[in-house]
């Protein structure tokens, strides 16, 4: 199953929050390489974060989220998805001409 995670970030983050960004990015990269995390998007005002996560259940997704370095700074809302399409998942049409 796939889940959309909608997260509100602190409006006025502290120095500890900013210090965790490199750890968060490394964790995100690891999850993306492993296929657990499919998408990771931050709003331009840096107050919202959206993720697409592969997981067997909402409980498994909560377990995945619990390991994020910045977890204490966000309260996620989890939405089960019927599907998630991206241009990267659409097969390319090959022309032999």
N, C-alpha and C positions, 0 to 999 in steps of 0.2 A: 504494500500500500504506500501511497504518497500522501504527505501532509504539508499544508501551508502553515507556517509559523509566523504569526504577526506579533511584533514586539514593540513596545513603547520604551524608548531610552530616556534617561534623565535629561531634563531640560538644561540643567546647569551641572554637568559632571565635574567631579573633583579630580585632583592630580592623580590619585590612585587609579581611577578609571582610565585616564589617558596612558598611564604607565603599563596597563594591561593590554593595550592594543596589539603590540607585537605577539604576545602569547595567544591572543584571540585569533589573529590572522594565521599563525602557524597551525592552530587547531583546525581552523576552517579549511586550510589547504590540505591537511591530512584527511579530513572527512570527505573532501571533494575528490581527492585521489582515490579513496577507497570506494567511492560511489554511494556513500551514505547521504551526503549533502549534494543536491543537484543545482541549487541556486542560492545565492546570498546577495541581497541587495539592501543598500542603505539610502534613505531619502536624502535629498539635497540639503535639507535643514538639519540632518543628523539626529532626528528625534524618533524615526521609525526604522525598523529593520525587518526584512522579510526573508524567509528561507523556505526552500522546498526540501523536505527530508524523506528518504525512504525508510520505512519501518514496518514491522509486523503489526504493531498496535499503538494506540495512543500512549500506553504505559511505556513501551519501548522508546518512543520519541521523547517522553519526559526524561527517561534515563539518559538518552543521548544528550539532551539539553543540559542536564545536571553537570556534565563534564566540561561545559564551556567555561573558560577562565572568567568571563564577565557575567556569569550566571546570576550573581547576587544583585546585579544592576538591572535586571529585566524580569518582567512577568509576562510569560508568553500566553498567547491565545492560539490554540491548535485547531486547525480545520482539516478534516479528512477530505481528500480530493478524489473525484471520480477519475480524473486524468490530468496530466500536466504535459503539454506539448511545447517544444521549443524548435527553433529552426535547426538546431543540431540533431534532433531526433528524426527529422524528415529525410528519408533517403534521397540522395542526389540522383537525378536522371542523367544517364550517360548517353551521349550521342556518338555514334561511330562515324559520323560524317566529318 
